[in-house]
Amino acid sequence: MDAPNSAVFGVRRNEDIALDLMKFVAGTVGVGRPATPSTGFSGAAAAKPEEYVNQLLDLYRRCLRAVEGAVPQKEAAR
């Protein structure tokens, strides 16, 4: 058996980092959870499963752009 390349295990892809970031943000702001009165941030609850999935996909795209260092359109115009 060949020994695995140890350098590969230390590298994380941008997609993996963005996914971890999305999980953190979604859990922190409660994306998709029913709205309950609370102090702090709260995400809007999705009415349908499709809306919940769309919210998560949009959040993932935003996280991936942040990890890759892409400048949002509004900020690029400044």
Summary of the structure (lengths in Angstrom):
residues: 78
radius of gyration: 17.0
end to end distance: 55.7
largest distance: 57.0
contacts: 152
relative contact order: 0.15
helix: 56%
strand: 0%
